[in-house]
Amino acid sequence: MPRQLNISIGQHSDKGRKDANQDFHGAMIPAEPARSLKGIALALADGISSSAVGRDAAESAVGSFLADYYCTSDSWSVKTSAQRVIAAANSWLHAQTRRSRHAYERDRGYVCTLTVMVLKSRTAHLFHVGDCRVYRLVGQALEQLTEDHRVVASSQENWLGRALGMNGQVEIDYRAVPIEQGDVLVMATDGVYEHVSDRFVVQAIAEEAADLDRAAQRIVAKALENGSPDNLTLQIVRVDELPDGEAVEVLTQSTELPLPPLLEPRALFDGYRIVREIHGSARSHAYLAVDSGDESLVVLKIPSIELRQDPAYLRRFMMEEWVARRLDNAHVLKVREPNRARRFLYVATEYIEGQTLTQWMIDHPRPALDTVRDIVGQIATGLQAFHRKEMLHQDLRPENVMIDRTGTVKIIDFGSTRVSGIAEADPAAGRADAILGTVQYTAPEYFLGEAGTTRSDLFSLGVIAYQMLTGNLPYGARMARTRSRSEQRKVAYVPAAGEGRDLPAWVDGALRKAVHPDPLKRYAELSEFVHDLRRPNAEVLDANPAPLLERNPLLFWKSLSLALAVALLLLLAFHFDLGR
Amino acid sequence: MSYLAPSEFVVKMVDAGESKIFMSTKDTVIRAYMAGAILALAAWMAVTINTQLGIPLVAAAFFPIGFCMLYLLGFDLLTGVFVLCPLAVLDRRPGCTWGGVGRNWALVFIGNFAGALTVAFFAAIVCTFGFSTDPDKVGQTLGNIGVARTLGYEKYGAAGMMTLFIRGMLCNWMVSTGVVGAMISTNVSGKIMAMWMPIFLFFYMVFEHSVVNMFLFPAALMMHGAFSIKDYFIWNEIPTALGNLVGGLAFTGLTLYATHVRTSPKRVP
């Protein structure tokens, strides 16, 4: 049996002299193959004490890191994976602050420090924001490996220079340190390291070598005794065993997986037996396959030959896997957990026995209103899972929605998903390509080059609902040809209720509001749209048309100017008349 | 030269047709204008080569330069959209209607014509020193071509019209094969090679290309070609465009679509 990475961990956290413990820590020692592929992760966060939600911030930062990190694609390096995960966590925390009552008070929002250590093969990767510290034990001393992000005003006053959740973007310190067998690394919050001597720490670890948790407890107790006023948290890691050299070779390869060839039925491919091709296009190829390990059916998706030379496309391709694994929702396609190392670049997902919504619409040209409500509701639930994680799907269309035999609806393609805080996930650079073939469902703001919001996904869902009920698009082909707001305002909505269709006017009103060209005039939330499809809402039925100023500002100002000019001429005429 | 599997490129053809239907008026016209102008430049060069060397083979060998340039720059020819746009409607892509196809064809026709006319005007100035001398040799050749390929057909009446139509069909069969060939290959050198062959063939065989003719005949008229604008439209442009439409669609678009998108089940022996 080859040797694998083995470590001992000792951790302790205490609220100390404060009322609540705003520190949060966690560690994840996964089983193989994840241990070789992704490594062992430890995370430590310290919520800022000025905020009532500091503890929540710290807890979600650590929790989401440990969960999300292991969802990242195997083909990403530790650095890429961790930086993206932390960037996403930062965006999420920042968004929570913006939504809370304290939107403009940073010191009361969801802000915390985060220090992460990932041990993979023979390297410790450190990611660091804030003022926790990582030390390495060298002989009888502690060597500090991180830098405190603190702004010192005086010996009494200092504050955090950098923290998670403070801004929309976060700069993360990264450092990779080679590790040897027997190395000891220590992670501590300021409540600990400011109040114990290095010597005591080294001594405690040496004396309690058999039980590092006890060592951590002793150090924390000593710091408290020395008068630490803060929360105290300490994590100790000792490297007991390192993997074999050969294993390291295999692992370093995984960051650059080779591209698979196009597959043929009955071929064996990386432990899968190909059954048949399900889908092939210039974007990707999908195959139905049987996992030779447990005989389960899976779908393998591989990059198309067309786009193989496009690095941005390949980055998005691997992003897709991470996006899917971050989401656990009945209405979102599930990606299989890898149970062995991959040798090619592909994504294995569950097999959904069913049809795409496109096919479903052909089979059901006149569906019952209730069926449409049900399907739209399920897609909305799937989309909400994206939005809750600060992600936008951006490419919702009937081909990307599957309906299985039980009537469960799932969103299947995440190639265009934008993860907030991560630049690589933003397909804005390749936007012209990204909207190819899906312009019918793309929200109008994208044509103006604006960034999307959750309301852009709502637009796509509205178009799908409209198409299911009528078979047509709400604006035909005209919306996709617009390049300015004023052009978009002029594109007329074709009422869904017309042409002998028996559709209540309030349902049409809800659809019209969902696909409004101006994002601010749409529903704010998906749930409101779904609700309005079920119950009449007097608001969307409002018979009073919008004021002229809103419908056609140019005409409004022209008429006003004309009226003023006429008034002026009349006045002049009267003036001269009277003067005579 | 790496190339795509048929299932990839036919879906790409349909996607391309779809995106043209949804293209804004401004983009459609600009791309068509530039395509018409670049193709006209290449045609002018080919006529010049022919005048100087008198070897049509050499002219035909170099003419594809224009086509390669405009394709690589992403411009649209009427002959290309004749083939691509209907596929999106046949594939029942949402929002794609025959009305949308007709609109695209009309806009591309106008754009191509304006582009080719611009180059024809420039060519007339160059060949006559700003209309101050008689046309030079190239100008005279252009004028002769204009006469031969309008009045030449008219002489034979309905049979001439049929010849013209068939030549149009043959032309776009080849030209659209070049468009598809460019889609199959994934790198620039491959795209150029794939386009070169069919374009070379069509030009050497003197098949009638509606956009090339938008340059040749107006240029001929400006250089005192002895035929009328009416002759040009009735005895060349309109039958050529229709032939291009039928040939490209029947021999390239529909055949590939029918065999690679709407595949019939494989026969089991």
HADDOCK unambig.tbl for C-alpha pairs under 7 A between the chains (distance, minus, plus):
assign (segid A and resid 280 and name CA) (segid B and resid 7 and name CA) 6.01 0.50 0.50
assign (segid A and resid 280 and name CA) (segid B and resid 8 and name CA) 6.20 0.50 0.50
assign (segid A and resid 281 and name CA) (segid B and resid 7 and name CA) 6.08 0.50 0.50
assign (segid A and resid 281 and name CA) (segid B and resid 8 and name CA) 4.31 0.50 0.50
assign (segid A and resid 281 and name CA) (segid B and resid 11 and name CA) 5.76 0.50 0.50
assign (segid A and resid 282 and name CA) (segid B and resid 8 and name CA) 4.42 0.50 0.50
assign (segid A and resid 282 and name CA) (segid B and resid 9 and name CA) 6.40 0.50 0.50
assign (segid A and resid 282 and name CA) (segid B and resid 11 and name CA) 6.62 0.50 0.50
assign (segid A and resid 282 and name CA) (segid B and resid 12 and name CA) 5.89 0.50 0.50
assign (segid A and resid 305 and name CA) (segid B and resid 4 and name CA) 6.06 0.50 0.50
assign (segid A and resid 306 and name CA) (segid B and resid 4 and name CA) 6.35 0.50 0.50
assign (segid A and resid 306 and name CA) (segid B and resid 186 and name CA) 6.11 0.50 0.50
assign (segid A and resid 436 and name CA) (segid B and resid 19 and name CA) 6.44 0.50 0.50
assign (segid A and resid 437 and name CA) (segid B and resid 15 and name CA) 5.37 0.50 0.50
assign (segid A and resid 437 and name CA) (segid B and resid 18 and name CA) 6.53 0.50 0.50
assign (segid A and resid 437 and name CA) (segid B and resid 19 and name CA) 6.12 0.50 0.50
assign (segid A and resid 472 and name CA) (segid B and resid 94 and name CA) 6.91 0.50 0.50
assign (segid A and resid 472 and name CA) (segid B and resid 95 and name CA) 6.70 0.50 0.50
assign (segid A and resid 473 and name CA) (segid B and resid 95 and name CA) 6.11 0.50 0.50
assign (segid A and resid 476 and name CA) (segid B and resid 95 and name CA) 5.24 0.50 0.50
assign (segid A and resid 477 and name CA) (segid B and resid 22 and name CA) 5.84 0.50 0.50
assign (segid A and resid 477 and name CA) (segid B and resid 95 and name CA) 5.33 0.50 0.50
assign (segid A and resid 480 and name CA) (segid B and resid 22 and name CA) 5.71 0.50 0.50
assign (segid A and resid 481 and name CA) (segid B and resid 22 and name CA) 5.80 0.50 0.50
assign (segid A and resid 481 and name CA) (segid B and resid 23 and name CA) 5.34 0.50 0.50
assign (segid A and resid 481 and name CA) (segid B and resid 24 and name CA) 3.83 0.50 0.50
assign (segid A and resid 481 and name CA) (segid B and resid 25 and name CA) 6.96 0.50 0.50
assign (segid A and resid 482 and name CA) (segid B and resid 24 and name CA) 6.26 0.50 0.50
